[in-house]
Amino acid sequence: MSGEHPTREDVDPFTLPLESPLGTAAGEVTERSGYLVRYDHRGETGLGEATPLPGWTESLDACERGLDRALDAGADGAHSTGLLELDADETPAARHGFATALLDADARADDRPLYRWFDDSRTVESVPVNATVGDADPETTVGHASGAVEEGVDCLKLKVGARSVDEDVERVRAVRQAVGDDVTLRLDANGGWSRAEAERALERVEPLGVAYAEQPVPADDLAGLAGLRGSGVDIAIDEGLVEHSMAEVFDAEAADVVVLKPMVLGGPGNARTLALRARDEGMEPVVTTTVDAVVARTAAVHVAASIPDVAPCGLATADMLAEDLADDPAPVKDGRIAVPQDPGIGVEITEDRP
């Protein structure tokens, strides 16, 4: 871990390089910076992670200030007071860090993995994941898609929207021909299409058996999402959850699928609650990361494991980091990610604090 924190021992800053740059609405990301959080509760020290992502959450400085407030307010066991210092809309990453540390300590104290702390009715050894295939020419796209399928993945998410609709449709068609009909295909436009482009794209990919299109129109266009439903290709909301509350999404009947990022939603507990509410509203939840480090990524695995019959989730992101904070307790094999069975999240940080 690198960086310096001037005031406290329960928050350790870190910066982790990515294997390759990540494009976001706020620009290119080459590293992930955040804070490892420790919180003592019920005789256990829980681990949390607060890793802001530009364009999705608060800034790194605002996250640090939020953690300072929460940990000061939550001293001497006043965890509820600490949580009240953090608004999930204003400082979601800071709230994620504090809430995750609290949940980890609770689950450790109760001697059960976090997913069973949420729901002790089942043992879940693994959950399904999708592989993400980035934007590229058709030949390269097919190569990456076929490679993922050869490794046992049966659900692919193809990035679209950076090229013309015609070019993207040809890429999708080429992948479908290469991988066959048994592989689920999802598309992710990251808000890159206009309504007219989205309508034309969905009409053309529907015969190719595309399961859903994620954020086909800009994040602020909730009515546009709602208007695309019923095309034969399901509609998923992702970036739109930064612009709109889940209540607004439900009221507008804007999506068939909700993509839930715990770091953006203020913690694992918030993400799980919204997943179950989405199910009640007839929308399918899919849990993903924001290319987090091992603590937050593994916590997201537990959220997914606590959702019965969860669809393939976007959790196979460890390889996007060139370095991590600790060994990965949730490896991916044959299209599934292992769910740690140790108490708490299942992550142990063994190195000394910087």
Backbone torsions as a table, in degrees:
resi	resn	phi	psi	omega
1	MET	NA	144.2	-179.9
2	SER	-124.9	165.9	-178.9
3	GLY	103.2	168.8	-179.5
4	GLU	-130.5	140.4	174.1
5	HIS	-117.7	122.1	-167.1
6	PRO	-79.7	-14.3	-165.3
7	THR	-125.1	-27.2	-167.8
8	ARG	-139.0	158.8	-177.9
9	GLU	-98.0	-9.5	-177.1
10	ASP	-96.2	4.1	177.0
11	VAL	-133.5	116.6	179.2
12	ASP	-112.7	120.9	177.0
13	PRO	-75.0	153.2	175.2
14	PHE	-147.5	156.7	171.5
15	THR	-137.1	124.9	-177.4
16	LEU	-121.2	126.1	178.5
17	PRO	-74.0	148.2	174.0
18	LEU	-87.6	153.7	176.3
19	GLU	-64.4	-37.0	176.7
20	SER	-148.7	156.2	-176.1
21	PRO	-60.0	147.6	178.5
22	LEU	-112.9	122.5	177.8
23	GLY	-84.0	130.3	176.4
24	THR	-131.0	172.2	178.9
25	ALA	-61.8	-24.3	-178.2
26	ALA	-96.0	4.2	179.8
27	GLY	121.9	-174.6	-175.5
28	GLU	-83.8	134.5	178.4
29	VAL	-110.2	127.1	-179.9
30	THR	-111.6	-9.6	179.3
31	GLU	-153.0	162.2	177.8
32	ARG	-119.2	120.3	179.6
33	SER	-114.3	140.4	-179.9
34	GLY	-169.3	-156.6	-175.1
35	TYR	-135.6	132.2	169.1
36	LEU	-87.2	127.1	-173.2
37	VAL	-113.3	136.6	173.2
38	ARG	-119.6	136.1	179.5
39	TYR	-141.4	127.8	-179.6
40	ASP	-87.8	127.3	-176.0
41	HIS	-157.6	129.4	176.9
42	ARG	55.9	36.7	177.2
43	GLY	79.5	7.5	179.1
44	GLU	-124.8	153.5	173.3
45	THR	-104.6	111.9	179.7
46	GLY	-89.2	151.8	178.1
47	LEU	-107.6	136.9	173.7
48	GLY	-133.9	169.8	179.6
49	GLU	-141.0	132.2	175.5
50	ALA	-121.7	105.9	-175.5
51	THR	-127.6	88.6	-178.1
52	PRO	-62.9	152.7	176.1
53	LEU	-128.0	119.6	-178.7
54	PRO	-52.7	135.7	-179.5
55	GLY	88.6	-13.1	-178.5
56	TRP	-117.5	-39.8	-174.1
57	THR	-128.7	-171.0	174.4
58	GLU	-68.6	169.7	177.5
59	SER	-71.9	168.1	178.3
60	LEU	-62.5	-41.9	-180.0
61	ASP	-64.7	-43.9	179.2
62	ALA	-64.5	-35.1	176.7
63	CYS	-63.1	-45.5	179.4
64	GLU	-61.5	-43.9	179.7
65	ARG	-63.3	-39.1	178.3
66	GLY	-64.2	-41.7	177.8
67	LEU	-63.5	-41.6	177.8
68	ASP	-58.4	-45.8	-179.4
69	ARG	-62.7	-46.0	-175.4
70	ALA	-66.7	-43.2	-177.8
71	LEU	-70.6	-33.6	174.7
72	ASP	-67.0	-45.5	-179.6
73	ALA	-68.5	-28.8	-177.1
74	GLY	-92.4	9.7	179.9
75	ALA	-63.8	153.4	177.2
76	ASP	60.3	35.5	173.0
77	GLY	84.7	5.3	-177.8
78	ALA	-85.5	60.8	-172.5
79	HIS	-65.0	-36.3	179.3
80	SER	-63.4	-39.8	177.5
81	THR	-64.1	-39.0	177.2
82	GLY	-61.6	-45.5	179.1
83	LEU	-62.2	-36.4	-178.7
84	LEU	-66.1	-17.1	177.0
85	GLU	-75.1	-11.9	-171.5
86	LEU	-120.5	118.6	177.3
87	ASP	-91.9	126.2	-177.6
88	ALA	-63.6	-24.3	177.5
89	ASP	-80.4	-32.8	-175.2
90	GLU	-91.3	-43.9	-177.5
91	THR	-133.4	65.7	-175.6
92	PRO	-64.0	-37.3	-178.6
93	ALA	-68.6	-41.2	177.4
94	ALA	-63.2	-43.3	179.2
95	ARG	-63.7	-38.5	176.3
96	HIS	-58.0	-45.6	-178.3
97	GLY	-61.3	-47.7	-179.3
98	PHE	-67.8	-46.6	-177.0
99	ALA	-64.3	-37.5	180.0
100	THR	-67.0	-41.6	177.1
101	ALA	-61.9	-40.3	178.3
102	LEU	-64.9	-44.7	179.2
103	LEU	-65.1	-40.2	178.6
104	ASP	-60.6	-44.3	178.8
105	ALA	-64.6	-43.6	178.4
106	ASP	-59.1	-48.6	-178.2
107	ALA	-67.1	-36.1	175.2
108	ARG	-63.2	-43.9	-179.0
109	ALA	-63.4	-32.8	178.8
110	ASP	-89.4	2.7	174.1
111	ASP	58.5	46.3	176.6
112	ARG	-147.0	151.3	176.1
113	PRO	-63.6	155.1	-172.7
114	LEU	-57.9	-40.8	-177.6
115	TYR	-63.0	-32.7	177.6
116	ARG	-81.2	-19.6	171.2
117	TRP	-68.0	-37.0	174.6
118	PHE	-69.1	-44.5	-174.8
119	ASP	-150.4	104.8	-174.0
120	ASP	-89.4	17.1	-174.8
121	SER	-85.4	-13.8	-173.1
122	ARG	-142.2	153.4	166.5
123	THR	-104.2	127.7	-177.7
124	VAL	-122.4	114.8	-177.9
125	GLU	-81.7	-31.3	-177.8
126	SER	-160.0	161.1	175.6
127	VAL	-128.9	152.0	-178.5
128	PRO	-74.1	149.1	178.2
129	VAL	-130.7	157.8	171.0
130	ASN	-101.6	161.2	171.2
131	ALA	-106.2	137.8	179.5
132	THR	-96.9	129.6	179.3
133	VAL	-112.8	116.1	-174.0
134	GLY	-74.5	174.2	178.9
135	ASP	-68.3	131.9	177.6
136	ALA	-167.7	175.6	176.2
137	ASP	-66.2	163.4	-175.5
138	PRO	-55.3	-42.8	-177.7
139	GLU	-63.3	-45.3	179.4
140	THR	-66.7	-41.1	178.3
141	THR	-59.6	-45.7	179.1
142	VAL	-63.0	-40.1	179.1
143	GLY	-61.1	-44.8	179.4
144	HIS	-68.1	-40.3	179.4
145	ALA	-64.6	-45.6	-179.0
146	SER	-65.2	-37.2	177.5
147	GLY	-62.4	-41.4	178.6
148	ALA	-64.8	-40.9	179.5
149	VAL	-65.7	-38.3	177.9
150	GLU	-62.7	-25.8	178.4
151	GLU	-87.1	4.6	174.2
152	GLY	104.4	0.7	179.3
153	VAL	-76.6	134.9	177.6
154	ASP	-120.0	17.0	176.7
155	CYS	-142.7	120.2	-177.0
156	LEU	-117.6	137.5	171.9
157	LYS	-111.6	116.6	-177.9
158	LEU	-98.3	127.9	174.8
159	LYS	-74.6	129.3	178.4
160	VAL	-133.8	176.2	174.5
161	GLY	99.7	-14.3	178.3
162	ALA	-87.4	-15.7	-180.0
163	ARG	-115.7	-177.9	175.6
164	SER	-68.5	158.8	177.3
165	VAL	-58.6	-42.7	-179.2
166	ASP	-58.8	-44.7	-179.2
167	GLU	-65.5	-41.3	-179.9
168	ASP	-66.3	-39.7	178.6
169	VAL	-61.6	-40.2	178.3
170	GLU	-65.0	-37.0	177.0
171	ARG	-63.8	-44.6	179.6
172	VAL	-63.7	-43.2	-179.9
173	ARG	-62.2	-41.5	-179.6
174	ALA	-64.0	-40.1	178.6
175	VAL	-66.6	-44.1	179.4
176	ARG	-59.1	-43.4	179.4
177	GLN	-64.1	-34.3	-176.6
178	ALA	-77.3	-37.8	-172.5
179	VAL	-99.5	-11.7	178.8
180	GLY	85.7	180.0	-172.5
181	ASP	-85.1	-11.0	-175.6
182	ASP	-86.3	-7.0	179.7
183	VAL	-95.8	129.6	178.2
184	THR	-75.3	132.4	176.7
185	LEU	-113.1	129.8	172.4
186	ARG	-120.1	152.3	176.3
187	LEU	-118.1	145.9	177.5
188	ASP	-132.7	107.6	-178.3
189	ALA	-90.9	-9.1	-179.0
190	ASN	50.4	38.3	178.0
191	GLY	73.0	18.2	-171.2
192	GLY	-85.4	-7.0	-179.3
193	TRP	-104.9	149.8	165.2
194	SER	-76.4	170.0	177.6
195	ARG	-58.2	-44.4	-178.1
196	ALA	-64.3	-42.4	178.4
197	GLU	-64.5	-41.3	179.9
198	ALA	-62.9	-43.8	179.3
199	GLU	-60.0	-44.0	-179.3
200	ARG	-67.1	-41.2	-179.6
201	ALA	-64.5	-45.7	-177.4
202	LEU	-65.5	-37.7	177.7
203	GLU	-61.1	-36.1	-175.6
204	ARG	-84.2	-27.4	-179.9
205	VAL	-92.0	-13.3	-179.1
206	GLU	-56.0	-42.6	177.6
207	PRO	-65.6	-14.3	-179.6
208	LEU	-88.6	3.8	175.3
209	GLY	73.4	36.3	177.1
210	VAL	-74.8	129.7	-175.5
211	ALA	-73.0	-49.7	176.9
212	TYR	-156.0	160.0	173.7
213	ALA	-112.9	123.3	-177.1
214	GLU	-92.1	127.4	179.4
215	GLN	41.8	62.3	-178.6
216	PRO	-69.0	-25.2	178.9
217	VAL	-121.3	167.1	-176.1
218	PRO	-55.0	155.6	-172.3
219	ALA	-61.1	-28.9	-177.1
220	ASP	-85.4	-2.9	-174.8
221	ASP	-98.7	72.4	-179.4
222	LEU	-66.8	-39.5	178.2
223	ALA	-63.4	-35.4	177.5
224	GLY	-64.0	-41.2	175.7
225	LEU	-60.0	-48.3	-178.3
226	ALA	-59.9	-38.9	-177.8
227	GLY	-69.6	-19.2	-180.0
228	LEU	-85.9	-12.9	-178.9
229	ARG	-66.7	151.6	179.2
230	GLY	88.2	8.6	-177.9
231	SER	-83.4	-7.0	-172.1
232	GLY	100.1	-13.2	173.8
233	VAL	-118.9	122.5	-179.1
234	ASP	-64.0	156.5	-177.9
235	ILE	-113.2	130.0	178.7
236	ALA	-114.7	141.3	175.5
237	ILE	-105.5	136.1	178.6
238	ASP	-133.6	-83.0	178.9
239	GLU	-56.2	-26.9	179.5
240	GLY	-60.2	-22.5	178.8
241	LEU	-74.9	-11.9	171.6
242	VAL	-79.3	-31.9	-177.6
243	GLU	-89.1	-27.0	-172.6
244	HIS	-132.5	147.8	175.5
245	SER	-75.3	160.7	175.6
246	MET	-62.5	-33.3	177.7
247	ALA	-61.6	-40.6	177.3
248	GLU	-65.6	-39.2	177.9
249	VAL	-63.4	-43.9	178.7
250	PHE	-63.6	-45.9	-177.6
251	ASP	-62.3	-36.7	-178.7
252	ALA	-82.9	-7.4	-174.7
253	GLU	48.1	50.8	-167.2
254	ALA	-87.4	-10.1	-173.8
255	ALA	-152.0	157.2	171.3
256	ASP	-96.3	-24.4	-175.6
257	VAL	-134.4	139.0	174.3
258	VAL	-116.7	127.6	179.9
259	VAL	-97.1	115.9	-169.5
260	LEU	-111.2	119.3	177.6
261	LYS	-107.7	108.7	-177.4
262	PRO	-54.6	-35.4	-179.3
263	MET	-64.6	-31.3	-178.4
264	VAL	-84.2	-23.7	-173.6
265	LEU	-98.2	-0.2	175.0
266	GLY	95.2	14.1	174.2
267	GLY	135.0	163.0	179.5
268	PRO	-59.2	-40.3	-179.1
269	GLY	-64.1	-43.3	177.0
270	ASN	-60.7	-44.2	-178.4
271	ALA	-62.7	-42.7	179.8
272	ARG	-65.2	-43.0	178.6
273	THR	-59.0	-44.3	180.0
274	LEU	-68.4	-33.4	176.9
275	ALA	-62.6	-44.5	-179.5
276	LEU	-69.7	-35.9	176.1
277	ARG	-65.2	-39.8	177.9
278	ALA	-61.0	-43.1	177.1
279	ARG	-57.5	-43.5	179.3
280	ASP	-61.7	-29.0	-179.6
281	GLU	-89.9	3.5	179.2
282	GLY	84.1	15.7	178.7
283	MET	-109.5	140.3	-176.2
284	GLU	-89.2	127.6	177.8
285	PRO	-85.7	141.5	173.1
286	VAL	-129.7	123.1	-176.6
287	VAL	-94.7	131.3	179.1
288	THR	-135.7	169.4	175.8
289	THR	-104.9	173.2	170.0
290	THR	-109.4	40.8	-173.2
291	VAL	55.0	60.8	-177.7
292	ASP	-87.7	166.9	171.4
293	ALA	-76.0	-178.6	-165.7
294	VAL	-64.3	-32.8	-177.4
295	VAL	-67.6	-52.2	-179.2
296	ALA	-68.4	-38.4	-179.8
297	ARG	-62.5	-43.0	-179.7
298	THR	-70.6	-35.9	175.2
299	ALA	-60.5	-38.6	177.5
300	ALA	-65.0	-34.7	175.2
301	VAL	-60.7	-41.1	178.5
302	HIS	-65.5	-38.1	176.2
303	VAL	-59.5	-47.9	179.8
304	ALA	-61.3	-41.3	-178.5
305	ALA	-66.2	-23.7	-179.0
306	SER	-83.2	-4.5	179.9
307	ILE	-100.2	115.9	-178.3
308	PRO	-59.3	137.1	175.3
309	ASP	52.4	43.6	-177.4
310	VAL	-65.9	143.6	176.0
311	ALA	-72.8	163.7	177.1
312	PRO	-53.1	134.1	-172.8
313	CYS	-114.4	161.5	-178.5
314	GLY	-91.0	64.2	-174.1
315	LEU	-110.3	-7.1	-176.3
316	ALA	-87.1	64.1	-174.4
317	THR	-115.5	4.4	-178.5
318	ALA	-59.6	-36.5	-176.7
319	ASP	-70.5	-10.6	178.0
320	MET	-77.0	-14.9	177.6
321	LEU	-97.1	135.3	175.6
322	ALA	-77.1	-26.1	177.4
323	GLU	-139.7	163.0	178.4
324	ASP	-142.8	174.7	-176.2
325	LEU	-82.3	-22.4	-176.8
326	ALA	-164.8	172.6	175.4
327	ASP	-60.9	146.6	-177.5
328	ASP	-84.3	115.3	179.2
329	PRO	-86.8	3.6	-175.8
330	ALA	-130.3	70.3	-179.5
331	PRO	-72.0	158.5	179.0
332	VAL	-103.7	133.2	177.0
333	LYS	-149.7	132.6	176.4
334	ASP	53.6	41.4	174.7
335	GLY	76.6	14.9	179.0
336	ARG	-135.7	148.2	178.7
337	ILE	-109.0	133.0	-177.1
338	ALA	-69.0	143.4	177.0
339	VAL	-103.8	116.6	180.0
340	PRO	-59.8	140.8	-178.4
341	GLN	-106.7	0.3	176.6
342	ASP	-72.7	158.6	179.3
343	PRO	-58.2	145.1	-179.1
344	GLY	77.6	-148.9	178.7
345	ILE	-72.7	-33.2	-179.5
346	GLY	98.9	13.7	178.2
347	VAL	-107.6	134.8	176.0
348	GLU	-122.3	125.3	175.5
349	ILE	-96.8	111.5	-172.2
350	THR	-96.8	-20.4	-177.8
351	GLU	-74.0	155.6	177.7
352	ASP	-66.6	151.2	175.6
353	ARG	-65.1	143.1	179.5
354	PRO	-67.6	NA	NA
